[in-house]
Amino acid sequence: VSVLNRSPLAVREPVDAGTTPQWPLVTTTGQPLKPTAVTMAGDELFFLADNCLWCARGAARLLASPQRIKLQCLRPPGRIAGLPYQEFRNIVFVSGRRAIAVLDKSGDIFQLSLPEKKWSVLRPNHLTTSSPDPEYVDMASLGDSLCLLDPERNQIWRYPHGHRRYFKEVLPWRLSKGDVSVAEAIAIAYDGDTYVLSRQGNISRFSHNSPTKQVRLKLSPSP
């Protein structure tokens, strides 16, 4: 983990890894890890690597100066409440539930309760009676609920608020000029407004006050 820039949308010149502070991540036995996702909950850091959730306590102390960080594996059982899980895609901290939500490749969402360190099923991705079935590719935390990105249905869902959706029902192959589209989206973030990253590298913002209005953001190198 390198501290490169605290602004995720800023584009900077390449940083010399030889002079950048480094926090190598390793298992309790010293084996290196290469996480694909990270989130923070209070004073705990959580990482996703090797299809396992990894944890380090005492984040403030660990990040105060460069050092090797040993992570504890919080691997779920083979089945969670009877439901098998597939490759994990992303993790987010859901503060209102005091839990880490985990999205797997099939679209099932699991959670690890932080007070109890117990795994459970948050939302199974049940098959629907209409086509296509939901395919959640990413998620973001709204504090007590989740935004679920569903390009197959050209939709963003809010869970568990009655599965409320952002847009009217217009499937990708029926889009007309001017329709909102997240059909090419691959990632989502939320900070009061909702941000969606497309395969082409474009970022769209959906305002909290007007979630059906799509504003495309342009990124440019910093001077």
N, CA and C atoms as a LAMMPS dump frame, in Angstrom:
ITEM: TIMESTEP
0
ITEM: NUMBER OF ATOMS
669
ITEM: BOX BOUNDS ff ff ff
-5.0000000000000000e+02 5.0000000000000000e+02
-5.0000000000000000e+02 5.0000000000000000e+02
-5.0000000000000000e+02 5.0000000000000000e+02
ITEM: ATOMS id mol type element x y z
1 1 1 N 0.861 -1.175 0
2 1 2 C 0 0 0
3 1 3 C 0.895 1.22 0
4 2 1 N 0.701 2.128 -0.92
5 2 2 C 1.49 3.354 -0.992
6 2 3 C 0.582 4.546 -0.797
7 3 1 N 1.061 5.545 -0.068
8 3 2 C 0.312 6.781 0.078
9 3 3 C 0.716 7.676 -1.079
10 4 1 N -0.114 7.681 -2.147
11 4 2 C 0.216 8.433 -3.349
12 4 3 C -0.515 9.76 -3.386
13 5 1 N -1.801 9.727 -3.106
14 5 2 C -2.59 10.941 -3.196
15 5 3 C -3.905 10.712 -2.481
16 6 1 N -4.35 11.671 -1.712
17 6 2 C -5.588 11.497 -0.96
18 6 3 C -6.813 11.885 -1.772
19 7 1 N -6.63 12.398 -2.974
20 7 2 C -7.759 12.742 -3.829
21 7 3 C -7.889 11.703 -4.925
22 8 1 N -8.919 10.845 -4.908
23 8 2 C -9.025 9.762 -5.877
24 8 3 C -9.246 10.228 -7.298
25 9 1 N -9.733 11.468 -7.501
26 9 2 C -10.019 11.934 -8.853
27 9 3 C -8.884 12.767 -9.441
28 10 1 N -7.872 13.067 -8.64
29 10 2 C -6.76 13.877 -9.141
30 10 3 C -5.809 13.004 -9.945
31 11 1 N -5.3 13.534 -11.035
32 11 2 C -4.337 12.817 -11.865
33 11 3 C -2.977 13.473 -11.675
34 12 1 N -2.01 12.716 -11.191
35 12 2 C -0.694 13.241 -10.887
36 12 3 C 0.358 12.614 -11.787
37 13 1 N 1.554 13.205 -11.723
38 13 2 C 2.682 12.619 -12.417
39 13 3 C 3.057 11.31 -11.724
40 14 1 N 3.683 10.36 -12.442
41 14 2 C 4.095 9.105 -11.822
42 14 3 C 4.983 9.358 -10.611
43 15 1 N 4.787 8.544 -9.572
44 15 2 C 5.546 8.689 -8.342
45 15 3 C 6.65 7.653 -8.305
46 16 1 N 7.826 8.059 -7.876
47 16 2 C 8.961 7.16 -7.763
48 16 3 C 8.732 6.233 -6.583
49 17 1 N 8.549 4.938 -6.875
50 17 2 C 8.264 3.979 -5.809
51 17 3 C 9.408 3.891 -4.812
52 18 1 N 10.637 4.26 -5.254
53 18 2 C 11.779 4.181 -4.355
54 18 3 C 11.756 5.223 -3.26
55 19 1 N 11.014 6.316 -3.471
56 19 2 C 10.957 7.378 -2.47
57 19 3 C 9.583 7.496 -1.824
58 20 1 N 8.644 6.673 -2.246
59 20 2 C 7.295 6.723 -1.703
60 20 3 C 7.186 5.821 -0.478
61 21 1 N 6.592 6.299 0.616
62 21 2 C 6.417 5.438 1.793
63 21 3 C 5.64 4.179 1.434
64 22 1 N 6.083 3.053 1.944
65 22 2 C 5.479 1.773 1.615
66 22 3 C 5.012 1.05 2.88
67 23 1 N 3.849 0.397 2.759
68 23 2 C 3.309 -0.442 3.822
69 23 3 C 3.063 -1.834 3.244
70 24 1 N 4.083 -2.694 3.177
71 24 2 C 3.875 -4.041 2.628
72 24 3 C 2.823 -4.803 3.437
73 25 1 N 1.967 -5.521 2.726
74 25 2 C 0.916 -6.302 3.369
75 25 3 C 1.285 -7.777 3.306
76 26 1 N 1.255 -8.441 4.462
77 26 2 C 1.659 -9.843 4.531
78 26 3 C 0.693 -10.601 5.43
79 27 1 N 0.705 -11.933 5.301
80 27 2 C -0.068 -12.789 6.191
81 27 3 C 0.632 -12.862 7.543
82 28 1 N 0.002 -13.524 8.491
83 28 2 C 0.619 -13.673 9.815
84 28 3 C 1.895 -14.5 9.763
85 29 1 N 2.075 -15.271 8.674
86 29 2 C 3.302 -16.049 8.513
87 29 3 C 4.317 -15.353 7.608
88 30 1 N 3.996 -14.118 7.187
89 30 2 C 4.951 -13.339 6.407
90 30 3 C 4.827 -13.456 4.906
91 31 1 N 3.809 -14.167 4.4
92 31 2 C 3.627 -14.298 2.954
93 31 3 C 3.016 -13.016 2.391
94 32 1 N 3.553 -12.477 1.279
95 32 2 C 3.026 -11.225 0.715
96 32 3 C 1.627 -11.386 0.162
97 33 1 N 0.844 -10.326 0.255
98 33 2 C -0.522 -10.305 -0.255
99 33 3 C -0.665 -9.183 -1.279
100 34 1 N -1.518 -9.4 -2.268
101 34 2 C -1.808 -8.388 -3.277
102 34 3 C -3.315 -8.152 -3.315
103 35 1 N -3.821 -7.276 -2.462
104 35 2 C -5.271 -7.066 -2.371
105 35 3 C -5.841 -6.424 -3.63
106 36 1 N -7.119 -6.685 -3.852
107 36 2 C -7.847 -6.081 -4.967
108 36 3 C -8.85 -5.033 -4.498
109 37 1 N -9.081 -4.94 -3.176
110 37 2 C -10.017 -3.957 -2.635
111 37 3 C -9.643 -3.676 -1.184
112 38 1 N -10.029 -2.492 -0.715
113 38 2 C -9.728 -2.108 0.664
114 38 3 C -10.856 -1.228 1.187
115 39 1 N -11.142 -1.337 2.466
116 39 2 C -12.084 -0.438 3.127
117 39 3 C -11.657 -0.294 4.572
118 40 1 N -12.189 0.708 5.242
119 40 2 C -11.815 0.987 6.625
120 40 3 C -13.066 1.091 7.472
121 41 1 N -13.021 0.516 8.671
122 41 2 C -14.137 0.558 9.602
123 41 3 C -13.596 0.917 10.978
124 42 1 N -13.83 2.166 11.386
125 42 2 C -13.268 2.601 12.656
126 42 3 C -11.756 2.565 12.621
127 43 1 N -11.155 1.77 13.505
128 43 2 C -9.702 1.661 13.56
129 43 3 C -9.227 0.336 12.984
130 44 1 N -10.04 -0.248 12.091
131 44 2 C -9.672 -1.508 11.458
132 44 3 C -9.595 -1.33 9.948
133 45 1 N -8.584 -1.947 9.343
134 45 2 C -8.43 -1.982 7.892
135 45 3 C -8.832 -3.359 7.394
136 46 1 N -9.58 -3.383 6.278
137 46 2 C -10.002 -4.648 5.687
138 46 3 C -9.56 -4.685 4.229
139 47 1 N -9.039 -5.833 3.815
140 47 2 C -8.558 -6.019 2.455
141 47 3 C -9.174 -7.285 1.872
142 48 1 N -9.28 -7.299 0.538
143 48 2 C -9.769 -8.463 -0.189
144 48 3 C -8.606 -9.037 -0.978
145 49 1 N -8.248 -10.29 -0.696
146 49 2 C -7.149 -10.944 -1.403
147 49 3 C -7.305 -12.451 -1.287
148 50 1 N -6.969 -13.162 -2.373
149 50 2 C -7.025 -14.633 -2.383
150 50 3 C -8.387 -15.146 -1.921
151 51 1 N -9.446 -14.461 -2.35
152 51 2 C -10.819 -14.822 -2.028
153 51 3 C -11.047 -14.942 -0.513
154 52 1 N -10.409 -14.057 0.222
155 52 2 C -10.545 -14.017 1.667
156 52 3 C -10.591 -12.564 2.12
157 53 1 N -11.254 -12.318 3.231
158 53 2 C -11.271 -10.999 3.854
159 53 3 C -10.168 -10.969 4.905
160 54 1 N -9.3 -9.942 4.796
161 54 2 C -8.156 -9.824 5.7
162 54 3 C -8.309 -8.566 6.55
163 55 1 N -7.857 -8.632 7.796
164 55 2 C -8.087 -7.54 8.738
165 55 3 C -6.803 -7.167 9.466
166 56 1 N -6.641 -5.869 9.709
167 56 2 C -5.563 -5.353 10.556
168 56 3 C -6.168 -4.357 11.531
169 57 1 N -5.947 -4.556 12.804
170 57 2 C -6.471 -3.651 13.829
171 57 3 C -5.434 -2.593 14.178
172 58 1 N -5.908 -1.445 14.651
173 58 2 C -5.002 -0.364 15.016
174 58 3 C -4.517 0.417 13.818
175 59 1 N -5.457 0.812 12.929
176 59 2 C -5.092 1.469 11.673
177 59 3 C -4.301 2.758 11.903
178 60 1 N -4.717 3.576 12.864
179 60 2 C -4.033 4.851 13.106
180 60 3 C -2.567 4.622 13.465
181 61 1 N -2.319 3.655 14.299
182 61 2 C -0.933 3.352 14.694
183 61 3 C -0.144 2.789 13.522
184 62 1 N -0.74 1.878 12.778
185 62 2 C -0.036 1.229 11.674
186 62 3 C 0.316 2.212 10.557
187 63 1 N -0.587 3.171 10.297
188 63 2 C -0.366 4.108 9.196
189 63 3 C 0.427 5.338 9.601
190 64 1 N 0.796 5.432 10.871
191 64 2 C 1.558 6.596 11.342
192 64 3 C 2.95 6.642 10.735
193 65 1 N 3.52 5.482 10.421
194 65 2 C 4.851 5.429 9.811
195 65 3 C 4.953 4.169 8.97
196 66 1 N 5.752 4.177 7.894
197 66 2 C 5.875 3.005 7.024
198 66 3 C 6.338 1.776 7.795
199 67 1 N 5.668 0.672 7.569
200 67 2 C 6.006 -0.578 8.249
201 67 3 C 5.283 -1.721 7.57
202 68 1 N 5.727 -2.936 7.852
203 68 2 C 5.047 -4.115 7.33
204 68 3 C 3.801 -4.381 8.169
205 69 1 N 2.664 -4.598 7.493
206 69 2 C 1.394 -4.81 8.173
207 69 3 C 0.999 -6.278 8.028
208 70 1 N 0.848 -6.949 9.165
209 70 2 C 0.41 -8.335 9.169
210 70 3 C -1.112 -8.389 9.241
211 71 1 N -1.704 -9.172 8.349
212 71 2 C -3.158 -9.25 8.247
213 71 3 C -3.664 -10.615 8.699
214 72 1 N -4.795 -10.596 9.37
215 72 2 C -5.453 -11.82 9.816
216 72 3 C -6.536 -12.204 8.825
217 73 1 N -6.573 -13.475 8.434
218 73 2 C -7.567 -13.957 7.478
219 73 3 C -8.877 -14.255 8.189
220 74 1 N -9.965 -13.687 7.672
221 74 2 C -11.311 -13.932 8.196
222 74 3 C -12.107 -14.701 7.15
223 75 1 N -11.594 -15.845 6.774
224 75 2 C -12.207 -16.631 5.695
225 75 3 C -13.548 -17.203 6.135
226 76 1 N -14.567 -17.048 5.295
227 76 2 C -15.873 -17.635 5.639
228 76 3 C -15.844 -19.146 5.481
229 77 1 N -16.824 -19.844 6.068
230 77 2 C -16.924 -21.291 5.839
231 77 3 C -17.27 -21.577 4.385
232 78 1 N -17.248 -22.858 3.993
233 78 2 C -17.53 -23.232 2.607
234 78 3 C -18.88 -22.755 2.128
235 79 1 N -19.85 -22.72 3.023
236 79 2 C -21.174 -22.182 2.737
237 79 3 C -21.546 -21.211 3.839
238 80 1 N -22.204 -20.133 3.468
239 80 2 C -22.657 -19.147 4.442
240 80 3 C -24.161 -19.257 4.534
241 81 1 N -24.647 -19.684 5.683
242 81 2 C -26.083 -19.936 5.87
243 81 3 C -26.624 -20.84 4.767
244 82 1 N -25.821 -21.837 4.379
245 82 2 C -26.234 -22.802 3.368
246 82 3 C -25.998 -22.367 1.937
247 83 1 N -25.55 -21.142 1.724
248 83 2 C -25.352 -20.624 0.369
249 83 3 C -23.865 -20.631 0.011
250 84 1 N -23.453 -21.335 -1.06
251 84 2 C -22.05 -21.312 -1.465
252 84 3 C -21.685 -19.952 -2.037
253 85 1 N -20.455 -19.529 -1.84
254 85 2 C -20.01 -18.257 -2.392
255 85 3 C -18.995 -18.502 -3.495
256 86 1 N -18.914 -17.531 -4.416
257 86 2 C -17.96 -17.609 -5.514
258 86 3 C -16.856 -16.568 -5.304
259 87 1 N -16.133 -16.262 -6.348
260 87 2 C -15.026 -15.308 -6.237
261 87 3 C -15.527 -13.952 -5.75
262 88 1 N -14.867 -13.397 -4.738
263 88 2 C -15.258 -12.112 -4.192
264 88 3 C -14.839 -10.982 -5.133
265 89 1 N -15.726 -9.981 -5.288
266 89 2 C -15.475 -8.87 -6.206
267 89 3 C -15.114 -7.582 -5.476
268 90 1 N -15.847 -7.269 -4.412
269 90 2 C -15.613 -5.989 -3.745
270 90 3 C -16.101 -6.052 -2.31
271 91 1 N -15.596 -5.111 -1.495
272 91 2 C -16.019 -4.996 -0.101
273 91 3 C -16.288 -3.531 0.202
274 92 1 N -17.256 -3.273 1.081
275 92 2 C -17.526 -1.916 1.569
276 92 3 C -17.948 -2.02 3.028
277 93 1 N -17.711 -0.953 3.777
278 93 2 C -18.146 -0.871 5.165
279 93 3 C -19.533 -0.249 5.201
280 94 1 N -20.488 -0.94 5.806
281 94 2 C -21.854 -0.434 5.952
282 94 3 C -22.007 -0.012 7.411
283 95 1 N -21.807 1.268 7.671
284 95 2 C -21.721 1.75 9.052
285 95 3 C -23.004 1.515 9.838
286 96 1 N -24.155 1.68 9.168
287 96 2 C -25.421 1.5 9.858
288 96 3 C -25.671 0.074 10.32
289 97 1 N -24.982 -0.882 9.697
290 97 2 C -25.133 -2.291 10.07
291 97 3 C -23.938 -2.789 10.868
292 98 1 N -22.907 -1.942 11.01
293 98 2 C -21.662 -2.341 11.665
294 98 3 C -21.163 -3.647 11.058
295 99 1 N -21.06 -3.635 9.711
296 99 2 C -20.69 -4.85 9.008
297 99 3 C -19.899 -4.509 7.755
298 100 1 N -19.109 -5.481 7.299
299 100 2 C -18.439 -5.408 6.004
300 100 3 C -19.275 -6.206 5.019
301 101 1 N -19.759 -5.54 3.97
302 101 2 C -20.526 -6.222 2.921
303 101 3 C -19.556 -6.721 1.856
304 102 1 N -19.795 -7.935 1.374
305 102 2 C -18.918 -8.57 0.385
306 102 3 C -19.769 -9.013 -0.807
307 103 1 N -19.42 -8.534 -1.988
308 103 2 C -20.111 -8.909 -3.227
309 103 3 C -19.305 -9.98 -3.933
310 104 1 N -19.964 -11.088 -4.305
311 104 2 C -19.235 -12.116 -5.046
312 104 3 C -19.618 -12.09 -6.524
313 105 1 N -18.951 -12.925 -7.297
314 105 2 C -19.071 -12.892 -8.756
315 105 3 C -20.476 -13.221 -9.232
316 106 1 N -21.236 -13.976 -8.455
317 106 2 C -22.587 -14.358 -8.866
318 106 3 C -23.612 -13.278 -8.55
319 107 1 N -23.203 -12.242 -7.808
320 107 2 C -24.133 -11.185 -7.428
321 107 3 C -24.717 -11.361 -6.04
322 108 1 N -24.341 -12.452 -5.35
323 108 2 C -24.764 -12.618 -3.959
324 108 3 C -23.989 -11.634 -3.083
325 109 1 N -24.645 -11.14 -2.044
326 109 2 C -24 -10.216 -1.118
327 109 3 C -24.019 -10.831 0.279
328 110 1 N -22.833 -10.954 0.858
329 110 2 C -22.677 -11.495 2.196
330 110 3 C -22.216 -10.367 3.123
331 111 1 N -22.248 -10.622 4.411
332 111 2 C -21.759 -9.616 5.343
333 111 3 C -21.061 -10.28 6.516
334 112 1 N -20.046 -9.581 7.017
335 112 2 C -19.35 -9.998 8.224
336 112 3 C -19.693 -9.001 9.313
337 113 1 N -20.405 -9.444 10.341
338 113 2 C -20.746 -8.587 11.466
339 113 3 C -19.476 -8.274 12.247
340 114 1 N -19.162 -6.998 12.434
341 114 2 C -17.932 -6.637 13.118
342 114 3 C -17.981 -6.911 14.626
343 115 1 N -19.09 -6.618 15.302
344 115 2 C -19.117 -6.923 16.735
345 115 3 C -18.963 -8.42 17.027
346 116 1 N -19.561 -9.273 16.173
347 116 2 C -19.56 -10.711 16.433
348 116 3 C -18.551 -11.472 15.587
349 117 1 N -18.009 -10.808 14.545
350 117 2 C -17.134 -11.468 13.582
351 117 3 C -17.805 -12.737 13.039
352 118 1 N -19.081 -12.581 12.673
353 118 2 C -19.885 -13.704 12.189
354 118 3 C -20.378 -13.424 10.779
355 119 1 N -20.269 -14.44 9.895
356 119 2 C -20.707 -14.311 8.516
357 119 3 C -22.201 -14.624 8.391
358 120 1 N -22.866 -13.899 7.47
359 120 2 C -24.264 -14.173 7.156
360 120 3 C -24.547 -13.718 5.733
361 121 1 N -25.725 -14.08 5.216
362 121 2 C -26.148 -13.67 3.88
363 121 3 C -26.922 -12.365 4.006
364 122 1 N -26.469 -11.321 3.311
365 122 2 C -27.183 -10.052 3.326
366 122 3 C -28.276 -10.039 2.261
367 123 1 N -27.911 -10.437 1.029
368 123 2 C -28.9 -10.506 -0.047
369 123 3 C -28.482 -11.542 -1.083
370 124 1 N -29.186 -12.679 -1.141
371 124 2 C -28.903 -13.636 -2.216
372 124 3 C -29.436 -13.108 -3.538
373 125 1 N -28.724 -13.376 -4.612
374 125 2 C -29.136 -12.895 -5.931
375 125 3 C -30.079 -13.907 -6.564
376 126 1 N -31.32 -13.928 -6.083
377 126 2 C -32.297 -14.876 -6.589
378 126 3 C -32.608 -14.613 -8.065
379 127 1 N -32.911 -15.676 -8.778
380 127 2 C -33.354 -15.539 -10.163
381 127 3 C -34.703 -14.84 -10.192
382 128 1 N -34.923 -14.074 -11.244
383 128 2 C -36.186 -13.361 -11.38
384 128 3 C -37.015 -13.992 -12.49
385 129 1 N -38.259 -13.536 -12.614
386 129 2 C -39.149 -14.083 -13.646
387 129 3 C -39.008 -13.342 -14.961
388 130 1 N -38.27 -12.232 -14.953
389 130 2 C -38.089 -11.471 -16.182
390 130 3 C -36.644 -11.552 -16.628
391 131 1 N -36.386 -11.172 -17.873
392 131 2 C -35.05 -11.249 -18.445
393 131 3 C -34.517 -9.836 -18.699
394 132 1 N -33.217 -9.581 -18.457
395 132 2 C -32.235 -10.51 -17.898
396 132 3 C -32.273 -10.517 -16.376
397 133 1 N -31.639 -11.521 -15.774
398 133 2 C -31.526 -11.554 -14.327
399 133 3 C -30.558 -10.457 -13.877
400 134 1 N -30.734 -9.942 -12.668
401 134 2 C -29.803 -8.913 -12.181
402 134 3 C -28.364 -9.42 -12.165
403 135 1 N -27.439 -8.569 -12.523
404 135 2 C -26.02 -8.91 -12.449
405 135 3 C -25.288 -7.738 -11.805
406 136 1 N -25.14 -7.801 -10.51
407 136 2 C -24.484 -6.725 -9.788
408 136 3 C -22.975 -6.859 -9.966
409 137 1 N -22.338 -5.831 -10.537
410 137 2 C -20.907 -5.884 -10.782
411 137 3 C -20.12 -5.081 -9.756
412 138 1 N -20.79 -4.203 -9.01
413 138 2 C -20.095 -3.428 -7.988
414 138 3 C -21.13 -2.844 -7.033
415 139 1 N -20.655 -2.313 -5.924
416 139 2 C -21.556 -1.733 -4.926
417 139 3 C -20.845 -0.616 -4.186
418 140 1 N -21.633 0.24 -3.551
419 140 2 C -21.111 1.327 -2.736
420 140 3 C -21.995 1.463 -1.509
421 141 1 N -21.422 1.962 -0.423
422 141 2 C -22.158 2.098 0.827
423 141 3 C -22.809 3.467 0.928
424 142 1 N -24.068 3.465 1.391
425 142 2 C -24.785 4.705 1.655
426 142 3 C -24.9 4.958 3.16
427 143 1 N -24.145 4.219 3.958
428 143 2 C -24.187 4.364 5.401
429 143 3 C -24.965 3.255 6.056
430 144 1 N -26.266 3.174 5.752
431 144 2 C -27.087 2.102 6.305
432 144 3 C -27.623 1.18 5.22
433 145 1 N -27.288 1.464 3.971
434 145 2 C -27.778 0.656 2.858
435 145 3 C -26.721 0.636 1.753
436 146 1 N -27.074 0.044 0.612
437 146 2 C -26.122 -0.14 -0.48
438 146 3 C -26.683 0.373 -1.801
439 147 1 N -25.779 0.859 -2.664
440 147 2 C -26.064 1.084 -4.082
441 147 3 C -25.522 -0.12 -4.836
442 148 1 N -26.342 -0.745 -5.664
443 148 2 C -25.927 -1.916 -6.427
444 148 3 C -25.935 -1.581 -7.911
445 149 1 N -24.797 -1.731 -8.562
446 149 2 C -24.648 -1.405 -9.98
447 149 3 C -25.021 -2.615 -10.824
448 150 1 N -25.994 -2.434 -11.705
449 150 2 C -26.556 -3.53 -12.495
450 150 3 C -26.602 -3.144 -13.98
451 151 1 N -25.471 -3.242 -14.689
452 151 2 C -25.447 -2.856 -16.107
453 151 3 C -26.384 -3.684 -16.98
454 152 1 N -26.603 -4.957 -16.636
455 152 2 C -27.462 -5.817 -17.439
456 152 3 C -28.873 -5.248 -17.558
457 153 1 N -29.33 -4.611 -16.497
458 153 2 C -30.66 -3.999 -16.505
459 153 3 C -30.588 -2.479 -16.646
460 154 1 N -29.379 -1.965 -16.904
461 154 2 C -29.185 -0.519 -17.02
462 154 3 C -29.794 0.189 -15.792
463 155 1 N -29.338 -0.259 -14.605
464 155 2 C -29.982 0.214 -13.396
465 155 3 C -29.009 0.301 -12.219
466 156 1 N -29.313 1.202 -11.288
467 156 2 C -28.679 1.248 -9.978
468 156 3 C -29.786 1.041 -8.951
469 157 1 N -29.585 0.048 -8.094
470 157 2 C -30.595 -0.287 -7.097
471 157 3 C -30.131 0.156 -5.716
472 158 1 N -31.087 0.531 -4.881
473 158 2 C -30.795 0.801 -3.473
474 158 3 C -31.347 -0.338 -2.631
475 159 1 N -30.493 -0.925 -1.841
476 159 2 C -30.897 -2.036 -0.996
477 159 3 C -30.518 -1.723 0.447
478 160 1 N -31.41 -1.934 1.435
479 160 2 C -32.664 -2.67 1.345
480 160 3 C -33.905 -1.798 1.213
481 161 1 N -33.803 -0.586 0.721
482 161 2 C -34.962 0.306 0.659
483 161 3 C -35.948 -0.137 -0.406
484 162 1 N -36.536 -1.307 -0.217
485 162 2 C -37.557 -1.782 -1.147
486 162 3 C -37.046 -1.98 -2.56
487 163 1 N -35.717 -2.219 -2.696
488 163 2 C -35.117 -2.38 -4.022
489 163 3 C -35.429 -1.173 -4.905
490 164 1 N -35.421 0.017 -4.306
491 164 2 C -35.72 1.236 -5.059
492 164 3 C -34.672 1.444 -6.147
493 165 1 N -35.112 1.803 -7.317
494 165 2 C -34.195 1.973 -8.438
495 165 3 C -34.007 3.451 -8.747
496 166 1 N -32.906 3.765 -9.455
497 166 2 C -32.599 5.148 -9.82
498 166 3 C -33.385 5.604 -11.041
499 167 1 N -33.488 4.731 -12.051
500 167 2 C -33.994 5.159 -13.354
501 167 3 C -35.26 4.397 -13.73
502 168 1 N -35.92 4.881 -14.766
503 168 2 C -37.053 4.141 -15.312
504 168 3 C -36.529 2.902 -16.016
505 169 1 N -37.401 1.937 -16.233
506 169 2 C -37.015 0.654 -16.804
507 169 3 C -36.785 0.778 -18.309
508 170 1 N -35.513 0.976 -18.706
509 170 2 C -35.135 0.976 -20.117
510 170 3 C -33.921 0.068 -20.257
511 171 1 N -34.117 -1.115 -20.807
512 171 2 C -33.023 -2.068 -20.944
513 171 3 C -32.023 -1.575 -21.985
514 172 1 N -30.751 -2.018 -21.889
515 172 2 C -29.687 -1.475 -22.74
516 172 3 C -29.994 -1.482 -24.23
517 173 1 N -30.636 -2.552 -24.732
518 173 2 C -30.888 -2.636 -26.177
519 173 3 C -32.092 -1.804 -26.622
520 174 1 N -32.761 -1.15 -25.668
521 174 2 C -33.89 -0.291 -26.017
522 174 3 C -33.613 1.179 -25.748
523 175 1 N -32.368 1.502 -25.447
524 175 2 C -32.018 2.888 -25.139
525 175 3 C -32.198 3.793 -26.347
526 176 1 N -32.702 4.983 -26.089
527 176 2 C -32.822 6.016 -27.12
528 176 3 C -31.902 7.179 -26.761
529 177 1 N -31.665 8.046 -27.705
530 177 2 C -30.824 9.202 -27.462
531 177 3 C -31.409 10.026 -26.317
532 178 1 N -30.572 10.346 -25.355
533 178 2 C -31.021 11.126 -24.211
534 178 3 C -31.359 10.299 -22.989
535 179 1 N -31.515 8.97 -23.158
536 179 2 C -31.788 8.098 -22.013
537 179 3 C -30.532 7.958 -21.151
538 180 1 N -30.73 7.847 -19.86
539 180 2 C -29.627 7.578 -18.95
540 180 3 C -29.114 6.163 -19.196
541 181 1 N -27.78 6.003 -19.228
542 181 2 C -27.219 4.682 -19.483
543 181 3 C -26.064 4.38 -18.534
544 182 1 N -26.153 3.214 -17.885
545 182 2 C -25.018 2.675 -17.131
546 182 3 C -24.71 1.269 -17.666
547 183 1 N -25.079 1.029 -18.917
548 183 2 C -24.919 -0.292 -19.525
549 183 3 C -23.455 -0.688 -19.682
550 184 1 N -22.555 0.292 -19.759
551 184 2 C -21.125 0.014 -19.907
552 184 3 C -20.37 0.277 -18.608
553 185 1 N -21.081 0.369 -17.498
554 185 2 C -20.456 0.724 -16.219
555 185 3 C -19.726 -0.462 -15.608
556 186 1 N -18.644 -0.166 -14.876
557 186 2 C -17.86 -1.222 -14.219
558 186 3 C -17.635 -0.951 -12.744
559 187 1 N -17.876 0.281 -12.269
560 187 2 C -17.612 0.592 -10.863
561 187 3 C -18.513 1.731 -10.412
562 188 1 N -18.764 1.791 -9.091
563 188 2 C -19.648 2.8 -8.525
564 188 3 C -19.074 3.299 -7.208
565 189 1 N -19.324 4.585 -6.904
566 189 2 C -18.908 5.174 -5.634
567 189 3 C -19.994 6.148 -5.185
568 190 1 N -20.001 6.464 -3.893
569 190 2 C -21.053 7.332 -3.355
570 190 3 C -20.47 8.224 -2.268
571 191 1 N -20.755 9.544 -2.349
572 191 2 C -20.347 10.475 -1.294
573 191 3 C -21.448 11.506 -1.008
574 192 1 N -22.67 11.107 -1.236
575 192 2 C -23.809 12.026 -1.222
576 192 3 C -24.387 12.1 -2.617
577 193 1 N -23.526 12.222 -3.62
578 193 2 C -23.864 11.985 -5.021
579 193 3 C -23.336 10.607 -5.397
580 194 1 N -23.798 10.091 -6.528
581 194 2 C -23.375 8.773 -6.995
582 194 3 C -22.495 8.934 -8.229
583 195 1 N -21.366 8.226 -8.249
584 195 2 C -20.414 8.299 -9.359
585 195 3 C -20.271 6.918 -9.988
586 196 1 N -20.292 6.88 -11.326
587 196 2 C -20.207 5.616 -12.048
588 196 3 C -19.093 5.707 -13.079
589 197 1 N -18.222 4.705 -13.081
590 197 2 C -17.108 4.624 -14.028
591 197 3 C -17.465 3.652 -15.136
592 198 1 N -17.27 4.081 -16.398
593 198 2 C -17.585 3.211 -17.536
594 198 3 C -16.321 2.516 -18.047
595 199 1 N -16.51 1.523 -18.922
596 199 2 C -15.394 0.802 -19.517
597 199 3 C -14.485 1.727 -20.324
598 200 1 N -15.066 2.807 -20.836
599 200 2 C -14.297 3.741 -21.66
600 200 3 C -13.496 4.741 -20.816
601 201 1 N -13.617 4.659 -19.493
602 201 2 C -12.884 5.568 -18.62
603 201 3 C -13.637 6.836 -18.295
604 202 1 N -14.913 6.945 -18.709
605 202 2 C -15.713 8.122 -18.404
606 202 3 C -16.36 7.983 -17.024
607 203 1 N -16.537 9.107 -16.347
608 203 2 C -17.199 9.126 -15.047
609 203 3 C -18.474 9.947 -15.154
610 204 1 N -19.583 9.365 -14.697
611 204 2 C -20.863 10.067 -14.66
612 204 3 C -21.258 10.304 -13.208
613 205 1 N -21.857 11.477 -12.968
614 205 2 C -22.329 11.804 -11.622
615 205 3 C -23.842 11.924 -11.635
616 206 1 N -24.476 11.314 -10.631
617 206 2 C -25.916 11.403 -10.454
618 206 3 C -26.167 12.108 -9.126
619 207 1 N -26.769 13.287 -9.188
620 207 2 C -26.981 14.1 -8.002
621 207 3 C -27.968 13.449 -7.043
622 208 1 N -27.733 13.64 -5.763
623 208 2 C -28.649 13.123 -4.743
624 208 3 C -30.043 13.719 -4.915
625 209 1 N -30.102 14.98 -5.322
626 209 2 C -31.387 15.66 -5.487
627 209 3 C -32.075 15.325 -6.799
628 210 1 N -31.291 14.859 -7.778
629 210 2 C -31.865 14.538 -9.084
630 210 3 C -31.164 13.306 -9.652
631 211 1 N -31.452 12.113 -9.091
632 211 2 C -30.719 10.914 -9.466
633 211 3 C -30.912 10.466 -10.905
634 212 1 N -31.922 11.015 -11.606
635 212 2 C -32.122 10.612 -12.998
636 212 3 C -31.348 11.496 -13.972
637 213 1 N -30.678 12.527 -13.467
638 213 2 C -29.897 13.41 -14.324
639 213 3 C -28.44 12.956 -14.343
640 214 1 N -27.929 12.655 -15.547
641 214 2 C -26.582 12.139 -15.708
642 214 3 C -25.65 13.259 -16.158
643 215 1 N -24.618 13.546 -15.367
644 215 2 C -23.632 14.574 -15.693
645 215 3 C -22.292 13.89 -15.907
646 216 1 N -21.715 14.057 -17.075
647 216 2 C -20.422 13.436 -17.382
648 216 3 C -19.293 14.365 -16.929
649 217 1 N -18.332 13.79 -16.208
650 217 2 C -17.187 14.546 -15.696
651 217 3 C -16.003 14.345 -16.617
652 218 1 N -15.232 15.405 -16.782
653 218 2 C -14.017 15.343 -17.585
654 218 3 C -12.823 15.442 -16.66
655 219 1 N -11.893 14.503 -16.826
656 219 2 C -10.672 14.492 -16.031
657 219 3 C -9.536 15.047 -16.877
658 220 1 N -8.692 15.833 -16.231
659 220 2 C -7.523 16.381 -16.931
660 220 3 C -6.333 16.342 -15.987
661 221 1 N -5.124 16.222 -16.536
662 221 2 C -3.926 16.174 -15.692
663 221 3 C -3.791 17.454 -14.878
664 222 1 N -3.265 17.295 -13.652
665 222 2 C -3.018 18.476 -12.824
666 222 3 C -1.845 19.245 -13.406
667 223 1 N -1.865 20.583 -13.272
668 223 2 C -0.755 21.374 -13.812
669 223 3 C 0.543 21.096 -13.07
